[in-house]
Amino acid sequence: MTAEPPLKPVIWVGSSRKDVRTFPEPVQDHMGYALYVAQRGGKHRDT
């Protein structure tokens, strides 16, 4: 079996992390998944 490469780190700039936490939960989930896709080296369809 091949091991999957580690996720790339997310680097938050300024108050971006704090700002995301003020969004409604469904929006946070959607953005979180888009960040995960980017960490894996992909591009989410909504970006």
Z-matrix of the N, CA and C atoms (Angstrom, degrees):
N
C 1 1.452
C 2 1.526 1 109.96
N 3 1.301 2 115.28 1 145.10
C 4 1.459 3 119.24 2 176.90
C 5 1.521 4 109.54 3 -100.10
N 6 1.310 5 114.87 4 137.51
C 7 1.463 6 119.83 5 178.35
C 8 1.520 7 109.59 6 -80.74
N 9 1.307 8 116.28 7 141.39
C 10 1.459 9 120.17 8 177.71
C 11 1.521 10 109.26 9 -75.95
N 12 1.343 11 117.35 10 143.85
C 13 1.464 12 118.89 11 179.29
C 14 1.524 13 110.83 12 -65.82
N 15 1.329 14 116.55 13 154.01
C 16 1.474 15 119.05 14 179.79
C 17 1.525 16 111.12 15 -65.80
N 18 1.328 17 115.46 16 156.36
C 19 1.460 18 120.82 17 178.23
C 20 1.523 19 109.79 18 -68.66
N 21 1.320 20 115.80 19 144.29
C 22 1.461 21 119.99 20 173.20
C 23 1.529 22 107.82 21 -71.80
N 24 1.326 23 117.74 22 146.68
C 25 1.471 24 119.25 23 -179.36
C 26 1.526 25 111.96 24 -72.79
N 27 1.323 26 115.96 25 151.15
C 28 1.464 27 121.93 26 172.45
C 29 1.523 28 106.45 27 -95.26
N 30 1.312 29 116.66 28 126.24
C 31 1.459 30 121.28 29 178.31
C 32 1.521 31 107.61 30 -107.80
N 33 1.325 32 115.92 31 109.66
C 34 1.452 33 122.17 32 -179.04
C 35 1.526 34 108.47 33 -82.53
N 36 1.317 35 116.64 34 136.98
C 37 1.460 36 122.28 35 -178.48
C 38 1.523 37 108.99 36 -113.37
N 39 1.316 38 115.28 37 131.70
C 40 1.462 39 120.26 38 178.24
C 41 1.515 40 111.59 39 58.38
N 42 1.316 41 116.10 40 -130.89
C 43 1.468 42 121.23 41 -177.46
C 44 1.528 43 112.21 42 -97.51
N 45 1.341 44 117.89 43 17.79
C 46 1.465 45 120.45 44 -173.95
C 47 1.524 46 113.16 45 -58.10
N 48 1.327 47 117.83 46 -42.14
C 49 1.471 48 119.81 47 179.94
C 50 1.526 49 110.41 48 -64.86
N 51 1.311 50 116.49 49 -44.42
C 52 1.466 51 121.42 50 178.59
C 53 1.534 52 110.03 51 -62.75
N 54 1.320 53 117.03 52 -40.51
C 55 1.466 54 121.32 53 -179.98
C 56 1.524 55 111.67 54 -63.99
N 57 1.324 56 116.90 55 -42.19
C 58 1.467 57 120.51 56 179.85
C 59 1.526 58 110.33 57 -61.46
N 60 1.312 59 117.09 58 -36.09
C 61 1.464 60 120.92 59 -179.16
C 62 1.528 61 113.12 60 -68.10
N 63 1.334 62 117.84 61 -12.98
C 64 1.466 63 120.39 62 177.39
C 65 1.524 64 112.03 63 -87.65
N 66 1.326 65 117.76 64 -10.20
C 67 1.462 66 121.45 65 -179.32
C 68 1.528 67 110.25 66 -76.37
N 69 1.336 68 117.73 67 158.73
C 70 1.470 69 120.36 68 175.90
C 71 1.539 70 110.69 69 -59.32
N 72 1.320 71 115.68 70 150.79
C 73 1.464 72 121.67 71 -176.74
C 74 1.539 73 113.81 72 -52.19
N 75 1.353 74 120.02 73 -44.74
C 76 1.471 75 118.78 74 179.29
C 77 1.537 76 112.47 75 -61.43
N 78 1.321 77 116.98 76 -35.20
C 79 1.467 78 120.62 77 178.51
C 80 1.527 79 109.74 78 -69.16
N 81 1.327 80 117.03 79 -41.63
C 82 1.462 81 120.48 80 177.20
C 83 1.529 82 110.75 81 -60.04
N 84 1.322 83 116.59 82 -42.10
C 85 1.465 84 120.92 83 179.23
C 86 1.521 85 111.15 84 -62.36
N 87 1.322 86 116.07 85 -44.55
C 88 1.463 87 121.42 86 -179.47
C 89 1.532 88 110.82 87 -63.55
N 90 1.312 89 116.39 88 -45.69
C 91 1.457 90 120.79 89 179.36
C 92 1.535 91 110.99 90 -67.11
N 93 1.322 92 115.89 91 -38.02
C 94 1.458 93 119.93 92 177.62
C 95 1.515 94 111.98 93 -61.78
N 96 1.322 95 116.62 94 -41.52
C 97 1.464 96 119.64 95 178.19
C 98 1.531 97 110.65 96 -66.80
N 99 1.325 98 117.13 97 -39.81
C 100 1.469 99 120.62 98 177.58
C 101 1.529 100 110.38 99 -61.62
N 102 1.324 101 117.16 100 -39.86
C 103 1.461 102 120.43 101 176.20
C 104 1.528 103 111.19 102 -64.77
N 105 1.316 104 116.64 103 -40.16
C 106 1.466 105 120.71 104 177.71
C 107 1.531 106 110.73 105 -60.64
N 108 1.326 107 116.54 106 -45.21
C 109 1.464 108 120.35 107 178.84
C 110 1.531 109 110.16 108 -59.54
N 111 1.333 110 116.26 109 -41.89
C 112 1.466 111 120.16 110 178.12
C 113 1.527 112 111.00 111 -64.89
N 114 1.315 113 117.39 112 -38.94
C 115 1.458 114 120.88 113 178.66
C 116 1.518 115 111.38 114 -62.93
N 117 1.324 116 116.84 115 -29.95
C 118 1.465 117 121.92 116 179.27
C 119 1.529 118 111.14 117 -82.78
N 120 1.345 119 116.89 118 -4.17
C 121 1.467 120 120.23 119 178.63
C 122 1.516 121 114.07 120 97.61
N 123 1.325 122 117.33 121 6.94
C 124 1.459 123 121.12 122 -179.52
C 125 1.513 124 112.12 123 -101.05
N 126 1.323 125 113.97 124 -170.94
C 127 1.462 126 121.03 125 178.11
C 128 1.526 127 107.27 126 -136.65
N 129 1.317 128 116.06 127 118.40
C 130 1.460 129 121.52 128 179.22
C 131 1.530 130 109.33 129 -64.97
N 132 1.299 131 117.31 130 147.57
C 133 1.470 132 121.16 131 -175.83
C 134 1.525 133 113.07 132 -64.56
N 135 1.328 134 118.81 133 -21.11
C 136 1.463 135 122.07 134 -178.98
C 137 1.533 136 112.91 135 -93.66
N 138 1.326 137 117.78 136 6.67
C 139 1.461 138 119.51 137 -179.87
C 140 1.505 139 111.84 138 -100.48
